[in-house]
Amino acid sequence: MSGARREHDPIERARALTSADDARAHYDDWAERYDTDVFDTMGVIGSRRIADLLAEHLPDRSTPVLDLGCGTGVVGEHLAAHGFTALTGVDLSPAMLAIAHRRAVYSALVEADLDEPPAFDERFGASVSAGTFTTGHVTADAVPRLLDLHRPGAAIVWSVAPAFWASFESALRDASVRIVSSALEPIRNEGDDRSHMVVGVTRAN
């Protein structure tokens, strides 16, 4: 990617963030333009792919699903189209959550930093995450805390940036997550951006 494109690409600007406060401000400012920029202009397809993967691996559509870094709720919308009915979204940007709320597909939406995930009354039978585990966002250090939010035997379907994959793979294996599949796939219709699409199952007990 050229220097000019990096300068004007909001995804690249997001990947350069260095703090939760900066991330919140960036996404609050970007929220109203986010879907047009990311899905229409940039042709990002990773959100749909994550939802499709969960649908392939989790037949029980009533399973409580946690959407980690849900943003404007596009993954949740795709999951709802697959018939999932118990969706909870977490994001640090209130403006992004407001847009997710408009989609009317989430049972609950929670404002929180995933590096310090909130407590829930229940544990989840699955989680999804698209575009969150990448530069400027959430690192593998958060994996143990995030896995604590899951039931034994829960499904996880996450996209992980290539630069982070080694540390995420290690953290998942240290937590006894069984990695069902991990494939490096395109995340845009055009261009060379790729991400590891990871399907795993948390330890049984």
ABEGO torsion letter per residue (X at the ends): XBAAAAAABAAAAAAABABAAAAAAAAAAAAAAAAAAAAAAAGBAAAAAAAAAAAAABABAABBBBBBGAEAGAAAAAAAAAGBABBBBBBABAAAAAAAAAAGABABBBBBBAABBBBBABBBABBBBBGABBBGBBBAAAAAAAAAABBBGBBBBBBBBAAAAAAAAAAAAAAGBBBABBBBBBABABEABBBBBBBBBBBAX
